[in-house]
Amino acid sequence: MDSVTLGSAPAAHRAPARQGPRPGTRGGGRIGLALGLLLLLALLAAASLGAVRVSWVDWGQAFAAERSGSAQVLWQLRVPRALLAAAVGAALGLSGALSQGLFRNPLADPGLLGVTSGAVCAVALVLTVFAAAASGLPPPWRPWVLPLAAFGGALGVVVLLHLVARWLTPGSVAGLLLTGLALNALAMAVVGLCTFIASDEQLRSLSFWTLGSLAGATWTVAGVLLAAVGLALWHGRRLAAALNALALGEASAAHVGVDVPRLRRGLVFAVALLSALAVAWCGLIGFIGLMAPHLVRAAAGADQRRVLPLAALAGALLLVVADTLARLVALPAEVPVGILTALIGAPAFLLLLRGVARRQGGQP
């Protein structure tokens, strides 16, 4: 075990002072560079491809007083959407890596905390029970109703999760997980009730929202999410050493100076905030938070100092590519990106699990 110096007041992120590179992680810088270059190419492709052709002249009209029609499509629709896809993918990838580190389970994802079910529950209530109140708001406020409801529902469920878990099973990660599953079931029961009483139009709106879409992208939304991901990455890097210690067990982590309850609270709310921001603006998009950390660990090892930033890059790349395909496969229509991530992600994830099992000595 590495030597450590214990302070009088342990912090959530205090762990072994220095951790040398582990096997399989020395190529993390090269992998990060490769992912960054691939992400840049994917962003350029996402902005360039679509029903409306854009030229190099359109790229030069970013700050022009008057833009051509194709330049308007490029700078007002495609570029913000590509950046939003990158931000949401990074948020999902990072929150997935943090969730798996928190639960010490490679199959964990933010949905275990009730974030997605809380968002769906709030949106279902707004579309059905509170539909009249929502439609009575001033027109400038109406586009914000569903995102704000989803964000509030997601964070509300996580706050309730924290309070209930602290009351019933204080200090237990397993209790936190089981409480999350119970709240998931409760929230989905409310969604089922709302579905039962919904009109055809309300049911269609709810179904479309749950399929996931990046069509509502704006520069403001993309900027807010990119800033949130940047802050979360900075915070995650500070917690990486503590997460590495937590992988050995809570007792071992506490022995080397990690304040485990404080670390757990910080991770829960970081995952909740990232996932709530992503779900609020884009609906439900599956498999990104599950696949990105697995891909990164397979390539760069399990050191959280590598996993967290690389999972964000991998998640961004996966969602940018998926959203670009969703716009192109059925031109001029658009396939909901959540459908595409599930169709591609499920078999890809099974193949990934098979590869992991082989490397760990599982059955061929």
VOVEXMAR-999095 format. One record per residue: x, y, z of N, C-alpha, C in turn; residue in one letter. Coordinates in pm, whole numbers, padded with zeros to 5 digits, always signed. Each point is the difference from the previous one (the first is absolute). Last residue first. Layout:
! residues N
XYZXYZXYZA
...
! end
This chain:
! residues 364
-01526-01880-02317+00020+00052-00134-00131+00013-00073P
+00056+00047+00544-00019-00101-00102+00019+00061-00138Q
+00261+00252+00381-00132-00060-00008-00008-00102-00110G
+00372+00305+00159+00005-00146+00013-00135-00066+00000G
+00116+00474-00065+00004-00037+00142-00003-00151+00021Q
-00025+00195-00436+00125+00050+00058+00013-00041+00147R
-00399-00110-00229+00114-00076-00054+00130+00044+00064R
-00392+00237+00105-00001-00133+00062+00117-00085-00050A
-00069+00424-00195+00048+00014+00137+00007-00137+00068V
-00186+00017-00430+00144+00024-00004+00059+00013+00139G
-00465-00036-00039+00063-00127-00037+00152+00015-00005R
-00258+00384+00073+00002-00085+00119+00065-00135-00030L
-00065+00292-00361+00102+00054+00090+00011-00085+00126L
-00341-00097-00306+00130-00040-00054+00114+00048+00090L
-00431+00139+00112+00013-00144+00022+00134-00052-00053L
-00110+00449-00081+00033-00020+00141+00015-00148+00031F
-00142+00125-00429+00140+00038+00019+00043-00023+00144A
-00457-00070-00117+00090-00106-00047+00148+00033+00018P
-00301+00340+00148-00027-00127+00067+00089-00113-00054A
+00010+00451-00193+00069-00018+00128-00020-00136+00063G
-00218+00150-00411+00143-00024-00019+00068-00038+00132I
-00461+00098+00008+00017-00101-00104+00148-00036-00020L
-00114+00351+00302-00040-00131+00051+00024-00110-00102A
+00082+00447-00123+00099-00041+00100-00035-00136+00059T
-00306+00192-00305+00124-00041-00066+00105-00046+00101L
-00411+00177+00154-00023-00128-00068+00130-00052-00059I
+00002+00428+00192-00007-00104+00102-00025-00138-00058G
-00005+00398-00269+00135-00051+00026+00000-00108+00107V
-00395+00107-00363+00039+00038+00137+00131-00066+00040P
-00097+00108-00513-00025-00108+00096+00037+00049+00140V
-00164+00280-00456+00105-00017+00100-00040-00109+00098E
-00106+00180-00556-00048-00018+00137+00119-00023+00093A
+00015+00049-00491+00017+00122+00080-00054-00010+00143P
+00268-00351-00083-00024+00133-00058-00125-00001-00088L
+00220-00338+00321-00137+00005-00052-00032+00137-00057A
+00435-00119+00188-00047-00130-00048-00138+00006-00063V
+00258+00379+00213+00029-00035-00139-00070-00125-00051L
-00011+00200+00458-00047+00101-00095+00009-00046-00145R
+00163-00275+00350-00145+00014+00018-00058+00103-00095A
+00471-00062+00021-00067-00110-00070-00151+00012+00010L
+00248+00309+00243+00021+00023-00143-00068-00109-00082T
+00004-00048+00465-00094+00103-00042+00015+00033-00148D
+00301-00313+00193-00137-00053+00000-00100+00105-00048A
+00453+00131+00056-00015-00092-00113-00143-00052-00009V
+00101+00267+00368+00009+00081-00122-00018-00088-00123V
+00022-00213+00418-00128+00066-00023+00003+00090-00122L
+00397-00238+00130-00108-00094-00031-00130+00073-00032L
+00376+00256+00146+00019-00055-00135-00116-00091-00039L
+00007+00169+00441-00024+00107-00097+00010-00052-00142A
+00114-00295+00346-00144+00025-00004-00036+00109-00099G
+00456-00088+00075-00063-00111-00072-00151+00019-00009A
+00249+00314+00252+00031+00010-00143-00069-00109-00080L
-00043-00018+00467-00069+00118-00051+00024+00016-00150A
+00235-00336+00221-00142-00037-00012-00082+00117-00052A
+00454+00072+00100-00015-00076-00124-00144-00045-00020L
+00120+00233+00401+00005+00087-00119-00020-00076-00130P
-00013-00270+00399-00098+00109+00003+00010+00091-00123L
+00312-00373+00072-00136-00038-00039-00093+00120-00010V
+00462+00029+00157-00014-00014-00145-00147-00016-00040R
+00105+00030+00451+00063+00120-00056-00006-00001-00151R
-00144-00375+00257-00101+00103-00019+00059+00131-00051Q
+00167-00514-00085+00039+00117+00079-00096+00115-00029D
+00009-00452-00209-00104+00039+00094+00036+00121+00086A
+00158-00144-00534+00009-00046+00136-00103+00065+00090G
+00058+00058-00490+00095+00076+00081+00011-00047+00143A
-00289-00199-00356+00115+00053-00073+00107+00058+00092A
-00416-00184+00163+00059-00105-00084+00128+00048-00068A
-00257+00306+00251+00072-00093+00088+00065-00113-00080R
-00270+00308-00235+00121+00065+00051+00079-00095+00088V
-00418-00138-00169+00095+00014-00109+00133+00056+00051L
-00354-00022+00307+00050-00133-00034+00104+00007-00111H
-00231+00399+00129+00102-00042+00098+00058-00139-00030P
-00345+00157-00297+00121+00082-00004+00103-00041+00105A
-00449-00205-00031+00103-00047-00093+00131+00078+00011M
-00394+00111+00264+00044-00135+00032+00119-00043-00085L
-00222+00422-00057+00061-00003+00133+00049-00137+00041G
-00230+00045-00411+00122+00080-00006+00072-00006+00135I
-00433-00216-00074+00122-00075-00032+00126+00086-00008F
-00508+00224-00060+00058-00111+00073+00134-00045-00053G
-00348+00441+00045+00098-00053-00096+00079-00108+00072I
-00468+00340+00066+00073-00119+00043+00089-00052-00112L
-00122+00528+00027-00077-00121+00022+00089-00116+00039G
+00139+00468-00081+00006-00097-00112-00087-00122+00020C
+00068+00384+00311-00002+00061-00133-00014-00100-00112W
+00011-00134+00468-00092+00113-00008-00012+00052-00142A
+00315-00343+00124-00136-00048-00022-00096+00116-00022V
+00451+00103+00106-00008-00070-00128-00143-00041-00031A
+00090+00201+00418+00020+00097-00108-00015-00067-00136L
-00013-00278+00377-00120+00083-00008+00012+00104-00110A
+00371-00275+00098-00106-00075-00067-00126+00084-00015S
+00366+00188+00237+00036-00025-00140-00113-00069-00075L
-00058+00066+00464+00000+00127-00072+00032-00020-00148L
+00016-00377+00291-00137+00051-00017-00002+00127-00082A
+00417-00185+00120-00068-00084-00099-00140+00053-00028V
+00233+00211+00342+00065+00028-00128-00065-00080-00112A
-00143-00077+00440-00053+00126-00052+00070+00042-00129F
+00142-00400+00216-00144-00010-00031-00051+00129-00062V
+00446-00012+00160-00018-00076-00124-00146-00007-00040L
+00112+00205+00412+00048+00079-00112-00020-00070-00133G
-00104-00233+00398-00095+00110-00024+00042+00082-00121R
+00294-00337+00140-00122-00057-00056-00101+00109-00031R
+00397+00120+00223+00026-00035-00140-00126-00052-00066L
-00020+00081+00458+00005+00126-00074+00027-00025-00149R
+00005-00375+00289-00134+00058-00011-00002+00131-00079P
+00431-00204+00076-00088-00074-00092-00141+00058-00006V
+00495+00184+00095-00127+00019+00070-00109-00060-00088D
+00536-00134+00011-00113+00048-00078-00123+00013+00089V
+00461-00169+00119-00035+00140+00021-00115+00053-00080G
+00198-00460+00042+00101+00088-00057-00043+00147+00001V
-00286-00341+00175+00129-00021+00066+00108+00093-00055H
-00439-00022-00193+00001+00076+00125+00135-00011+00069A
-00062-00258-00385+00002+00142-00034+00005+00087+00125A
-00049-00465+00052+00135+00034-00046+00011+00148-00034S
-00423-00162+00116+00089-00006+00116+00143+00037-00039A
-00330-00033-00339-00019+00118+00084+00094+00000+00119E
+00142-00240-00464-00096-00019+00108-00007+00123+00088G
+00256-00043-00409+00050-00106+00086-00095-00032+00114L
-00079+00357-00309-00010-00126-00074+00050-00118+00082A
+00041+00453+00152-00132-00059+00026-00017-00133-00073L
+00389+00263-00076+00004-00063+00132-00132-00070+00031A
+00023+00246-00395+00092-00114-00009+00008-00074+00133N
-00239+00399-00007-00075-00106-00068+00087-00124-00019L
+00202+00384+00176-00092-00057+00098-00083-00112-00061A
+00283+00243-00283+00080-00082+00092-00088-00066+00105A
-00206+00304-00304+00044-00123-00065+00079-00091+00094A
-00211+00456+00058-00051-00117+00071+00057-00131-00053L
+00107+00427-00191+00036+00012+00141-00043-00124+00079R
-00123+00038-00452+00144-00022+00009+00048+00010+00145R
-00450+00103-00098+00027-00142-00006+00148-00033+00010G
-00146+00451-00024-00032-00058+00130+00032-00149+00002H
+00054+00222-00406+00096+00055+00096-00023-00061+00139W
-00309-00108-00333+00130-00064-00026+00105+00049+00098L
-00422+00203+00014-00007-00136+00052+00131-00075-00023A
-00048+00434-00180+00009+00005+00146-00001-00140+00060L
-00064+00030-00464+00134+00044+00036+00021+00006+00150G
-00431-00094-00167+00090-00114-00019+00143+00037+00038V
-00320+00343+00005-00026-00096+00108+00092-00121-00010A
+00015+00320-00346+00057+00054+00123-00019-00097+00116A
-00203-00110-00406+00146-00011-00013+00069+00053+00126L
-00468+00050-00028+00039-00140+00021+00151-00020-00011L
-00179+00429-00088-00022-00035+00140+00046-00143+00028V
+00014+00153-00448+00101+00064+00083-00014-00036+00146G
-00327-00151-00309+00128-00068-00021+00109+00058+00088A
-00417+00216+00004-00009-00132+00065+00132-00075-00015V
-00033+00415-00222-00005+00017+00145+00001-00134+00072T
-00024+00018-00477+00134+00034+00049+00001+00010+00153W
-00362-00326-00198+00031+00142-00019+00141+00024+00052T
-00367-00446-00135+00130+00057+00037+00006+00149-00028A
-00354-00374-00044-00020+00130+00063+00129+00070+00038G
-00031-00447-00199-00050+00099-00095-00016+00139+00062A
+00153-00462+00149+00085+00117+00018-00048+00116-00087L
-00231-00477+00245+00024+00082-00119+00087+00119+00038S
-00289-00480+00206+00124+00077-00005+00018+00076-00130G
-00367-00290+00202+00087-00059-00102+00131+00075-00016L
-00367+00137+00292+00078-00110+00058+00093-00066-00102T
-00297+00349-00134+00101+00052+00092+00087-00112+00054W
-00369-00112-00273+00107+00061-00078+00110+00053+00090F
-00386-00177+00203+00078-00106-00066+00116+00059-00078S
-00304+00298+00201+00080-00069+00101+00088-00107-00065L
-00305+00227-00277+00104+00092+00047+00092-00068+00101S
-00378-00238-00149+00100+00011-00107+00115+00092+00043R
-00367-00040+00287+00076-00125-00002+00108+00003-00107L
-00302+00360+00028+00091+00000+00114+00087-00125+00001Q
-00336+00026-00327+00104+00100-00026+00102+00004+00113E
-00377-00282+00048+00088-00049-00107+00114+00098-00026D
-00186+00024+00489-00065-00001-00130+00098-00050-00105S
+00029-00146+00530+00042+00096-00103-00087-00012-00124A
+00002-00271+00421-00098+00109-00010+00031+00097-00113I
+00282-00383+00085-00137-00051-00003-00102+00111-00020F
+00461+00100+00063-00023-00057-00133-00144-00048-00014T
+00141+00149+00421-00013+00113-00093-00026-00048-00143C
+00091-00326+00324-00129+00062+00027-00025+00117-00094L
+00421-00208-00018-00104-00088-00052-00139+00057+00021G
+00364+00227+00191+00001+00015-00146-00107-00088-00063V
+00069-00047+00457-00066+00128-00028-00005+00025-00150V
+00238-00372+00137-00142-00023+00025-00081+00127-00025A
+00466+00022-00020-00055-00059-00121-00146-00039+00018M
+00236+00173+00372-00012+00102-00104-00062-00056-00127A
+00092-00301+00352-00107+00093+00037-00021+00105-00107L
+00359-00303-00049-00129-00068-00019-00116+00093+00032A
+00434+00162+00082-00021-00020-00143-00136-00062-00026N
+00141+00034+00440-00050+00128-00050-00019-00005-00151L
+00189-00380+00201-00138+00018+00048-00059+00131-00051A
+00452-00091-00095-00087-00090-00076-00146+00015+00043L
+00326+00241+00242-00015+00052-00135-00090-00086-00086G
+00117-00153+00426-00094+00112+00010-00024+00063-00136T
+00324-00334+00027-00134-00057+00014-00106+00109+00015L
+00455+00134-00020-00041-00062-00126-00142-00054+00009L
+00197+00173+00390-00023+00108-00096-00051-00056-00132L
+00137-00305+00326-00128+00062+00035-00035+00114-00093G
+00419-00199-00049-00104-00094-00042-00139+00055+00032A
+00371+00239+00153-00015+00017-00145-00107-00094-00053V
+00036+00209+00506+00006-00124-00078-00019+00031-00148S
-00033+00305+00402+00137-00044-00024+00015-00124-00085G
-00473+00069+00220+00108+00099+00002+00137-00064-00024P
-00513-00123-00083+00126-00077-00007+00118+00095+00002T
-00451+00168+00071-00021-00144+00009+00131-00078+00009L
+00000+00485-00036-00091-00036+00109-00008-00152+00019W
+00251+00190-00356+00066+00037+00125-00086-00040+00121R
-00178-00065-00431+00110-00093+00024+00072+00032+00131A
-00343+00292-00142-00055-00130+00039+00111-00099+00032V
+00126+00430-00158-00066+00010+00131-00051-00136+00047L
+00196+00034-00433+00100+00024+00104-00064+00002+00138H
-00286-00036-00373+00082-00121+00016+00100+00017+00113L
-00248+00374-00132-00083-00094+00077+00075-00130+00026L
+00210+00308-00277-00005+00054+00136-00082-00092+00090V
+00006-00108-00451+00130-00029+00061+00007+00056+00142V
-00385+00085-00262+00007-00141+00035+00132-00033+00070V
-00057+00437-00168-00090-00025+00112+00006-00145+00046G
+00236+00144-00390+00068+00038+00124-00087-00029+00122L
-00193-00089-00419+00120-00081+00016+00071+00032+00131A
-00376+00260-00126-00038-00135+00038+00121-00089+00025G
+00069+00441-00162-00049+00000+00138-00038-00138+00048G
+00128+00050-00450+00114+00028+00087-00043-00004+00147F
-00336-00043-00325+00086-00118+00002+00118+00019+00094A
-00285+00368-00070-00070-00106+00073+00087-00125+00011A
+00160+00354-00261+00007+00034+00142-00071-00105+00085L
-00016-00051-00474+00137-00015+00053+00010+00030+00149P
-00430+00063-00206+00042-00140+00010+00144-00016+00048L
-00166+00447-00064-00079-00073+00099+00050-00144+00017V
+00150+00368-00308+00083-00037+00115-00073-00091+00098W
-00196+00199-00404+00106-00096-00038+00084-00049+00118P
-00352+00333+00078-00046-00136-00031+00110-00095-00045R
+00018+00492+00111+00035-00098+00103-00029-00144-00042W
-00105+00396-00271+00146-00016+00013+00042-00106+00102P
-00481+00100-00071+00070-00074-00107+00151-00009+00017P
-00315+00041+00438+00033+00088-00115+00081-00077-00104P
-00322-00299+00299+00118+00084+00020+00022+00092-00119L
-00341-00354+00043-00038+00136+00035+00117+00093+00026G
+00033-00475-00094-00042+00070-00121-00041+00144+00028S
+00121-00281+00363+00116+00021-00086-00038+00077-00126A
-00341-00130+00300+00083+00104+00060+00120+00030-00089A
-00281-00353-00129-00070+00128-00013+00084+00114+00057A
+00159-00447+00042+00005+00047-00139-00065+00137-00015A
+00100-00322+00388+00018+00145+00002+00005+00060-00140F
-00077-00471+00059-00070+00059+00115+00007+00152-00002V
+00227-00219-00370-00135-00051+00023-00072+00077+00112T
+00455+00091-00149-00073-00020-00126-00145-00043+00022L
+00303+00059+00370-00020+00128-00067-00086-00017-00124V
+00128-00389+00236-00095+00080+00078-00029+00133-00068L
+00329-00276-00192-00133-00061-00015-00105+00079+00077A
+00450+00126+00050-00049+00035-00133-00140-00056-00022V
+00219-00117+00400-00034+00142-00001-00056+00043-00135A
+00157-00444+00039-00117+00021+00085-00045+00146-00002C
+00402-00120-00217-00117-00046-00075-00128+00023+00079V
+00406+00098+00218-00023+00093-00110-00124-00039-00080A
+00141-00290+00344-00052+00126+00055-00030+00102-00107G
+00207-00404-00124-00141-00022+00035-00062+00124+00062S
+00462+00009-00103-00082-00005-00121-00147-00020+00032T
+00308+00003+00363+00004+00127-00072-00094-00002-00119V
+00117-00348+00349-00134+00054-00020-00005+00128-00079G
+00379-00306+00116-00029+00100+00102-00139+00061-00015L
+00180-00316-00311-00016-00068+00128-00032+00097+00112L
+00108+00141-00450-00139-00038+00020-00024-00071+00132G
+00440+00131-00171-00074+00100+00077-00145-00035+00025P
+00329-00411-00055-00015+00120-00081-00085+00099+00078D
+00296-00517+00042-00077+00112+00055-00009+00113-00100A
+00248-00425-00033-00130+00007-00065-00086+00114+00053L
+00443-00122+00169+00013+00045-00139-00131+00008-00076P
+00121+00071+00534-00072-00096-00084+00008+00048-00144N
+00103+00226+00436+00099-00105-00025-00061-00113-00082R
-00200+00434+00137-00058-00129+00037+00099-00116-00013F
+00145+00446-00107-00073+00010+00126-00049-00137+00047L
+00209+00045-00425+00095+00012+00109-00067+00004+00135G
-00269-00005-00380+00066-00129+00013+00107+00003+00108Q
-00220+00403-00101-00094-00096+00058+00066-00135+00022S
+00245+00334-00225-00013+00031+00143-00094-00098+00069L
+00044-00034-00467+00125-00039+00066-00005+00027+00150A
-00367+00144-00259+00007-00145+00004+00126-00049+00070G
-00051+00459-00077-00089-00043+00108-00004-00153+00010S
+00250+00187-00353+00062+00031+00129-00088-00046+00115L
-00169-00047-00438+00117-00085+00019+00065+00021+00135G
-00362+00279-00122-00045-00137+00024+00118-00094+00023L
+00094+00449-00110-00067-00006+00130-00044-00142+00032A
+00183+00081-00425+00103+00009+00103-00061-00009+00139A
-00296+00015-00363+00074-00126+00001+00109-00001+00106G
-00235+00400-00066-00087-00101+00061+00071-00135+00006V
+00226+00350-00220-00014+00030+00143-00084-00105+00070A
+00051-00029-00470+00127-00026+00068-00012+00022+00150A
-00371+00111-00263+00020-00146+00000+00129-00036+00072A
-00085+00454-00068-00087-00055+00104+00013-00152+00008L
+00231+00220-00342+00061+00030+00130-00085-00054+00114L
-00173-00041-00434+00119-00084+00013+00068+00023+00135A
-00363+00277-00107-00045-00138+00024+00119-00093+00017R
+00078+00455-00114-00047-00016+00138-00043-00142+00032P
+00130+00075-00449+00113+00014+00093-00047-00005+00146V
-00337-00019-00345+00088-00117+00006+00114+00013+00100R
-00335+00362-00058-00059-00132+00028+00106-00108+00022L
+00098+00468-00100-00111+00009+00094-00058-00136+00038Q
+00369+00058-00315+00038+00067+00124-00113+00010+00102W
-00059-00223-00438+00125-00045+00061+00019+00057+00139L
-00366+00142-00268-00019-00138+00045+00124-00048+00075V
+00032+00417-00201-00092+00005+00114-00023-00139+00057Q
+00245+00033-00395+00081+00044+00115-00086+00012+00125A
-00212-00100-00408+00076-00115+00048+00090+00036+00118S
-00247+00347-00208-00089-00096+00064+00074-00120+00055G
+00281+00448-00027-00081-00074-00096-00088-00100+00075S
+00159+00456+00243+00044-00133-00037-00090-00058-00107R
+00167+00502+00239-00103-00070-00076+00056-00133-00047E
+00269+00242+00286-00126+00068+00032-00118-00066-00071A
+00446-00279+00141-00050+00090-00104-00132+00062+00042A
+00305-00334+00219-00024+00132+00059-00051+00100-00103F
+00077-00461-00123-00039-00011+00141-00038+00135+00060A
+00138-00174-00464-00101+00102+00030-00045-00003+00145Q
+00313-00307-00238+00061+00131+00020-00098+00109+00036G
-00132-00450-00107+00079-00003+00123+00062+00136+00030W
-00232-00062-00405-00092+00009+00113+00075-00003+00133D
+00240-00069-00399-00041+00140+00011-00093+00019+00119V
+00136-00432-00127+00101+00069+00080-00032+00147+00014W
-00425-00302-00077+00130+00013-00067+00100+00065+00095S
-00494-00312+00025+00074+00119+00040+00137-00002-00069V
-00532-00234-00059+00144-00003-00020+00062+00131+00045R
-00458-00263+00169+00048+00123-00064+00152-00007-00011V
-00210-00364+00199-00086+00023-00116+00044+00124-00078A
+00389-00220+00281-00142+00016+00025-00076+00026-00127G
+00540+00048+00230-00088-00094-00069-00145+00024+00038L
+00375+00252+00189+00006+00012-00146-00105-00083-00072S
+00078+00013+00486-00040+00133-00045-00010+00010-00152A
+00146-00404+00201-00136+00027+00046-00049+00135-00049A
+00451-00124-00082-00093-00076-00084-00145+00029+00039A
+00336+00193+00263+00001+00060-00134-00097-00073-00092L
+00060-00181+00428-00070+00129+00008-00005+00068-00136L
+00250-00397+00037-00143-00029+00010-00082+00129+00008A
+00470+00031+00006-00046-00041-00132-00150-00028+00001L
+00197+00099+00413+00005+00118-00086-00050-00034-00141L
+00047-00355+00303-00113+00085+00037-00004+00125-00087L
+00367-00288-00046-00121-00062-00056-00124+00084+00032L
+00405+00137+00192+00003+00020-00146-00123-00060-00066L
+00051-00070+00464-00022+00142-00029-00002+00028-00149G
+00108-00435+00150-00142+00029+00019-00032+00145-00032L
+00452-00128-00011-00074-00064-00109-00149+00028+00012A
+00277+00152+00347+00025+00075-00122-00078-00058-00118L
-00017-00232+00408-00072+00127+00009+00019+00085-00124G
+00246-00396+00035-00142-00031-00021-00083+00127+00006I
+00454+00036+00100-00019-00028-00143-00146-00030-00031R
+00117+00061+00451+00016+00125-00074-00022-00019-00149G
-00006-00380+00289-00117+00085+00016+00009+00129-00078G
+00304-00404+00059-00040+00055-00129-00119+00092+00010G
+00183-00234+00376+00102+00092-00047-00036+00062-00134R
-00244-00340+00270-00045+00138+00003+00103+00096-00056T
+00033-00495+00067-00109+00028-00091-00043+00144-00004G
+00240-00162+00434+00009-00070-00128-00121+00032-00085P
+00122+00376+00341-00033-00141+00010+00013-00066-00136R
+00242+00452+00251-00079-00053-00109-00021-00149+00013P
+00070+00266+00452+00074-00018-00125-00090-00055-00108G
-00123+00311+00426-00024-00132-00053+00073-00012-00132Q
-00017+00318+00483+00049-00019-00136-00031-00142-00043R
-00181+00155+00410+00048+00126-00054+00046-00012-00143A
-00397-00287+00234+00145-00006-00015+00053+00117-00077P
-00435+00148+00169+00032-00140-00022+00150-00009-00010A
-00438+00377+00058+00132-00036+00047+00018-00151-00011R
-00401+00273-00107+00090-00035-00109+00139-00038+00047H
-00359+00133+00293-00059-00101-00088+00099-00046-00104A
+00205+00166+00462-00090+00058-00100-00047-00109-00092A
+00202+00031+00539+00000-00061-00132-00101+00066-00091P
+00275+00169+00428-00137+00013-00049-00006-00058-00139A
+00407-00017+00237-00093-00007+00112-00144+00010-00045S
+00375-00220-00321-00021+00127+00066-00100-00015+00112G
+00361-00356-00251-00137+00026+00041-00006+00133+00072L
+00323-00246-00387+00005+00086+00117-00142+00037+00036T
+00246-00439-00282-00091+00113+00005+00026+00079+00126V
+00211-00419-00363+00006+00072+00127-00088+00122-00007S
-00102-00451-00287+00077+00122-00002+00001+00064+00137D
-00038-00530-00060-00085+00120+00000+00088+00124+00000M
! end
